[in-house]
Amino acid sequence: MSQSAKFCVSILAAFTRFIESEEPRRLGEQLVRNPCHNRLVPPRISWILISLLFAADLQGAAISGFAAGFANQTPGFWGIEFQSGAPNERIAAVVLKMPGPGFFDFDGVGNYQNQTAPIFDPSSSSGLLAAQVFFSFTGVHPKVLKITFAPAAFALGDRLQFAADIDGLGSKVGGALGGYGGVQITVALSDGRTGVANFRTDTEVASRATVDIAPSVVPETGSTFWPLLCGVLICCILSTPLRTTGKRLSWDDE
């Protein structure tokens, strides 16, 4: 949460505590009824509104990365799935970094289908098309593979699976990718937030990692945040008697 948002919430909390207290009566101040006062809008409703206000921005994202089967035989050996997050969030990029002596094998000799680049697997992927996925790397034995996606393509619930042969780890089974500290997976969302995790061996032929990305900060000035915050403050005011000079009222009169 941004510092400005924390400040607004602290002000709102102090204001709510004040209007719910009996301080005016103890000070003997004179009260007149606020013509807009509505006891059906108690101050505590402000916290319901502020909770709804922050709900969308306090939702983090979880992305699963996995490798299962045999790198030189399985069409959808590698997988990336957008498991949870806000409906409007998108995955913009994923970077896979091989551990220790490991590397991707794209030399086209004796590897999966003599590949010289990763091969998108349409049968095991979901919600994505090959034309929406872009692989980039350097050399025929890269240690790093970057995957980017067409704008708004990789949405919540979608899954990418592809073939990319490996070498240097002593085995081509998925479980090997949890060795040497594990493959590092970095995920970047379309709003710029990122998360990092390392694969861990799940079974002999499978490894897995879950990337947890923290919630976004509260929207900045110009978004819907500030109008909604003003609405919360108005609700507080409408639920509060005005202090002024006039007929003395007790709180029982309210």
C-alpha positions as CSV (number, residue, x, y, z in Angstrom):
1,M,0.0,0.0,0.0
2,S,1.4,3.4,-0.9
3,Q,2.3,5.9,1.8
4,S,-0.5,8.3,0.6
5,A,-3.1,5.6,1.0
6,K,-1.9,4.6,4.5
7,F,-2.2,8.3,5.4
8,C,-5.8,8.5,4.1
9,V,-6.7,5.3,6.0
10,S,-5.2,6.6,9.2
11,I,-7.1,9.9,8.9
12,L,-10.3,8.0,8.2
13,A,-9.7,5.7,11.3
14,A,-9.1,8.7,13.6
15,F,-12.2,10.5,12.2
16,T,-14.4,7.5,12.7
17,R,-13.2,7.0,16.3
18,F,-13.9,10.7,17.0
19,I,-17.5,10.7,15.7
20,E,-18.3,7.5,17.5
21,S,-17.1,8.8,20.8
22,E,-19.1,10.9,23.4
23,E,-16.4,13.6,23.5
24,P,-18.8,16.4,22.6
25,R,-21.2,15.6,25.5
26,R,-18.4,15.4,28.0
27,L,-17.1,18.8,26.9
28,G,-20.6,20.2,27.3
29,E,-20.7,21.4,23.7
30,Q,-23.9,22.4,22.2
31,L,-25.2,20.2,19.5
32,V,-27.9,20.7,16.8
33,R,-29.1,17.9,14.6
34,N,-27.5,17.6,11.3
35,P,-30.4,17.8,8.8
36,C,-28.6,15.2,6.7
37,H,-28.0,12.9,9.7
38,N,-29.2,9.4,8.9
39,R,-28.8,6.8,11.7
40,L,-29.1,4.1,9.0
41,V,-25.6,5.1,7.8
42,P,-23.5,4.5,10.9
43,P,-19.8,5.4,10.9
44,R,-18.8,1.8,10.8
45,I,-20.2,1.5,7.3
46,S,-17.2,3.4,6.2
47,W,-15.0,0.4,7.0
48,I,-17.2,-1.8,4.9
49,L,-16.7,0.7,2.0
50,I,-13.0,1.0,2.5
51,S,-12.6,-2.8,2.6
52,L,-14.4,-3.0,-0.7
53,L,-12.3,-0.2,-2.1
54,F,-9.1,-2.0,-1.3
55,A,-10.3,-5.6,-2.1
56,A,-9.3,-5.6,-5.8
57,D,-5.9,-4.1,-5.0
58,L,-5.1,-6.5,-2.2
59,Q,-5.4,-9.6,-4.4
60,G,-2.0,-11.1,-5.2
61,A,-1.3,-13.5,-8.1
62,A,0.0,-17.0,-8.2
63,I,1.7,-18.6,-11.3
64,S,2.7,-22.2,-11.5
65,G,5.7,-23.4,-13.5
66,F,6.4,-27.1,-14.0
67,A,8.4,-29.6,-16.1
68,A,7.1,-33.1,-16.4
69,G,8.1,-36.1,-18.5
70,F,11.2,-36.3,-20.7
71,A,12.6,-33.2,-22.3
72,N,13.6,-35.1,-25.5
73,Q,10.2,-36.9,-25.8
74,T,7.3,-34.9,-24.2
75,P,5.6,-32.3,-26.4
76,G,4.4,-30.2,-23.5
77,F,7.4,-30.8,-21.2
78,W,7.5,-27.3,-19.9
79,G,4.3,-25.6,-18.5
80,I,3.3,-22.2,-17.1
81,E,-0.2,-21.7,-15.7
82,F,-1.8,-18.5,-14.4
83,Q,-3.6,-20.0,-11.3
84,S,-5.0,-17.1,-9.4
85,G,-5.2,-13.3,-9.5
86,A,-7.4,-10.5,-10.5
87,P,-9.5,-11.0,-13.7
88,N,-7.9,-8.0,-15.5
89,E,-4.3,-9.1,-14.8
90,R,-2.2,-10.5,-17.6
91,I,1.2,-12.2,-17.7
92,A,3.6,-10.2,-19.9
93,A,6.8,-12.2,-19.7
94,V,8.4,-15.3,-18.2
95,V,12.1,-15.9,-17.9
96,L,13.5,-19.4,-17.3
97,K,17.2,-19.7,-16.1
98,M,18.8,-23.1,-16.0
99,P,20.7,-24.1,-12.8
100,G,24.3,-25.2,-12.4
101,P,25.7,-26.8,-15.6
102,G,22.3,-27.1,-17.2
103,F,21.3,-25.5,-20.5
104,F,18.7,-25.6,-23.2
105,D,19.5,-27.7,-26.2
106,F,18.6,-26.0,-29.5
107,D,21.5,-27.2,-31.7
108,G,19.1,-29.4,-33.8
109,V,21.2,-32.5,-33.4
110,G,19.7,-35.5,-31.6
111,N,17.4,-33.4,-29.5
112,Y,13.6,-33.2,-29.4
113,Q,12.5,-33.3,-33.0
114,N,15.9,-31.8,-33.9
115,Q,14.6,-28.5,-32.6
116,T,16.4,-25.2,-33.0
117,A,13.9,-23.3,-30.9
118,P,11.1,-24.1,-28.4
119,I,8.0,-25.7,-29.9
120,F,4.6,-24.6,-28.7
121,D,2.3,-27.5,-27.9
122,P,-1.3,-26.6,-28.8
123,S,-2.8,-29.9,-27.4
124,S,-1.7,-29.3,-23.8
125,S,-1.8,-25.5,-23.8
126,S,-5.1,-23.7,-22.9
127,G,-6.3,-20.2,-23.8
128,L,-3.2,-19.3,-25.9
129,L,-2.3,-19.6,-29.6
130,A,1.2,-20.1,-31.0
131,A,1.0,-16.6,-32.6
132,Q,0.6,-15.1,-29.2
133,V,3.8,-16.6,-27.7
134,F,7.3,-15.4,-28.5
135,F,10.5,-17.2,-27.4
136,S,13.9,-15.4,-27.3
137,F,17.4,-16.7,-26.5
138,T,21.0,-16.4,-27.5
139,G,23.1,-19.2,-29.1
140,V,22.2,-22.8,-29.5
141,H,22.9,-23.8,-25.9
142,P,21.4,-20.9,-23.9
143,K,21.1,-20.9,-20.1
144,V,18.3,-18.4,-20.2
145,L,15.0,-18.5,-22.2
146,K,12.7,-15.5,-22.3
147,I,9.0,-15.9,-23.2
148,T,6.9,-12.9,-24.0
149,F,3.2,-12.7,-24.9
150,A,0.9,-10.6,-27.1
151,P,-0.8,-7.8,-25.2
152,A,-3.7,-9.1,-23.0
153,A,-3.1,-12.7,-24.2
154,F,-2.0,-14.6,-21.1
155,A,-5.1,-14.3,-18.8
156,L,-6.2,-15.8,-15.6
157,G,-6.7,-19.6,-16.0
158,D,-4.6,-19.9,-19.2
159,R,-1.8,-22.3,-19.5
160,L,1.3,-22.5,-21.8
161,Q,3.0,-25.7,-22.5
162,F,5.9,-26.2,-24.9
163,A,8.9,-28.5,-25.7
164,A,12.4,-27.3,-25.0
165,D,15.1,-30.0,-24.7
166,I,17.7,-29.7,-22.0
167,D,21.2,-31.0,-21.3
168,G,24.0,-30.8,-18.8
169,L,22.1,-32.0,-15.8
170,G,22.9,-35.6,-16.2
171,S,19.3,-36.5,-17.1
172,K,16.5,-35.3,-19.3
173,V,13.7,-36.1,-16.9
174,G,11.6,-33.4,-15.3
175,G,12.8,-34.2,-11.8
176,A,16.4,-33.1,-12.8
177,L,15.3,-29.5,-13.0
178,G,15.0,-29.3,-9.3
179,G,18.7,-30.0,-8.9
180,Y,21.5,-27.5,-8.4
181,G,19.1,-25.1,-6.7
182,G,16.4,-25.5,-9.3
183,V,15.5,-23.7,-12.5
184,Q,14.8,-20.1,-11.7
185,I,11.5,-18.8,-13.0
186,T,10.7,-15.0,-13.1
187,V,7.2,-13.8,-14.0
188,A,6.3,-10.3,-14.9
189,L,2.7,-9.1,-15.0
190,S,1.4,-6.4,-17.4
191,D,1.3,-3.8,-14.5
192,G,5.0,-4.3,-13.9
193,R,4.9,-6.4,-10.8
194,T,7.3,-9.4,-10.7
195,G,7.9,-12.6,-8.8
196,V,10.7,-15.2,-8.6
197,A,10.8,-18.8,-7.5
198,N,12.9,-21.9,-8.1
199,F,11.8,-25.3,-9.2
200,R,11.9,-28.1,-6.7
201,T,11.8,-31.8,-7.5
202,D,8.3,-33.2,-7.2
203,T,8.8,-36.7,-8.4
204,E,11.5,-38.5,-10.4
205,V,10.0,-37.1,-13.6
206,A,8.6,-33.8,-12.5
207,S,9.6,-30.5,-10.9
208,R,7.4,-27.6,-10.0
209,A,7.6,-24.0,-8.7
210,T,4.9,-21.5,-7.6
211,V,5.5,-17.8,-8.1
212,D,3.6,-15.6,-5.7
213,I,3.3,-12.0,-6.6
214,A,2.4,-9.4,-4.0
215,P,-0.8,-7.3,-4.4
216,S,-0.7,-4.1,-6.3
217,V,-0.4,-0.8,-4.6
218,V,-3.4,1.4,-4.1
219,P,-4.3,3.3,-7.2
220,E,-2.8,6.8,-7.6
221,T,-4.5,10.1,-8.0
222,G,-6.8,10.2,-11.0
223,S,-8.2,6.7,-10.6
224,T,-11.5,5.8,-8.9
225,F,-9.8,5.5,-5.5
226,W,-10.1,9.2,-4.5
227,P,-13.8,9.7,-5.5
228,L,-14.6,6.6,-3.5
229,L,-12.6,7.8,-0.5
230,C,-14.5,11.1,-0.7
231,G,-17.7,9.1,-0.7
232,V,-16.6,7.3,2.5
233,L,-15.9,10.6,4.3
234,I,-19.3,11.9,3.2
235,C,-21.0,8.8,4.8
236,C,-19.1,9.6,8.0
237,I,-20.3,13.2,7.9
238,L,-23.9,12.3,7.3
239,S,-23.9,10.0,10.3
240,T,-22.6,12.8,12.6
241,P,-24.4,15.5,14.5
242,L,-23.0,19.0,13.9
243,R,-21.4,20.9,16.7
244,T,-22.5,24.5,16.8
245,T,-24.2,27.1,19.0
246,G,-27.9,26.4,19.3
247,K,-30.3,24.1,21.2
248,R,-28.5,21.7,23.6
249,L,-29.2,18.1,22.7
250,S,-28.1,15.0,24.5
251,W,-27.0,11.9,22.7
252,D,-30.3,10.3,23.8
253,D,-32.1,12.8,21.6
254,E,-30.3,11.5,18.6
